[in-house]
């Protein structure tokens, strides 16, 4: 079982899948994705019980997905609840609409968050619409 999966957070399964997909890529594919995105994303996910968990996707230097805060300062911090993250990652929820309605809060480089679409498509095969 992955150290990313967290009980009570369905979104942790998405992060675990992203980590698996990223770890399975060739060095060239990783380098290409890092060059394309060039950012560190920190997700603060709140579950239905009101607990929060942090996940970090580093596509600037390390090229990793991890539970908790990353070693480097994030370029964009996204805060949303567990169910909304699942909808966002699967493409059921549009990122702009989520942001405008207050379901998604972004601190830092807002335009960088739009590159998450690339991450979800290349790694997860999901249909994210960020």
Residue pairs with C-beta under 8 A, 6 or more apart in sequence:
2 16
2 19
2 20
3 67
4 12
4 15
4 16
4 19
4 55
4 65
4 66
4 67
5 12
5 13
5 16
6 12
6 53
6 67
8 47
8 48
8 49
8 51
9 45
9 47
9 53
9 82
10 82
10 83
10 86
11 43
11 45
11 55
11 82
11 85
11 86
11 89
12 45
12 53
12 55
12 67
14 85
14 86
14 89
14 124
14 126
15 43
15 55
15 57
15 65
15 67
17 123
17 124
18 57
18 65
18 119
18 120
18 123
18 124
19 64
19 65
19 66
21 123
21 124
21 125
22 30
22 33
22 63
22 64
22 65
22 123
25 33
25 123
30 63
31 63
33 59
33 63
33 118
33 119
33 122
33 123
34 59
34 60
34 61
34 63
36 115
36 118
37 59
37 60
37 112
37 115
37 118
37 119
38 59
38 60
39 59
39 60
39 75
39 76
39 109
39 112
39 115
40 56
40 57
40 58
40 59
40 60
40 61
40 70
40 72
40 73
40 74
40 75
40 76
41 56
41 57
41 59
41 74
41 75
41 76
41 77
41 78
41 112
41 113
41 116
41 119
42 54
42 55
42 56
42 69
42 70
42 74
42 76
42 77
42 78
43 54
43 55
43 56
43 57
43 77
43 78
43 79
43 80
43 85
44 52
44 53
44 54
44 77
44 78
44 79
44 80
45 52
45 53
45 54
45 55
45 80
45 81
45 82
45 85
46 52
46 79
46 80
46 81
46 82
47 53
47 81
47 82
48 81
48 82
48 83
53 67
54 67
54 68
54 69
55 65
55 66
55 67
55 68
56 64
56 65
56 66
56 67
56 68
56 69
56 70
56 74
57 64
57 65
57 119
58 64
58 65
58 66
58 70
58 72
59 119
60 72
60 75
61 72
62 70
62 71
62 72
64 70
74 108
75 108
75 109
75 112
76 106
76 107
76 108
76 109
76 110
76 112
76 113
77 106
77 107
77 108
78 104
78 105
78 106
78 113
79 104
79 105
79 106
79 107
80 88
80 98
80 103
80 104
80 105
81 103
84 93
84 98
84 103
84 104
87 93
88 95
88 98
88 104
88 128
88 129
88 130
89 120
89 124
89 126
89 128
90 126
90 127
90 128
91 126
91 127
91 128
91 129
93 103
93 129
94 129
95 104
95 113
95 114
95 116
95 117
95 128
95 129
95 130
98 104
99 105
99 106
106 113
113 130
114 130
116 128
116 130
117 128
117 129
117 130
119 128
120 126
120 127
120 128
120 130
121 127
121 128
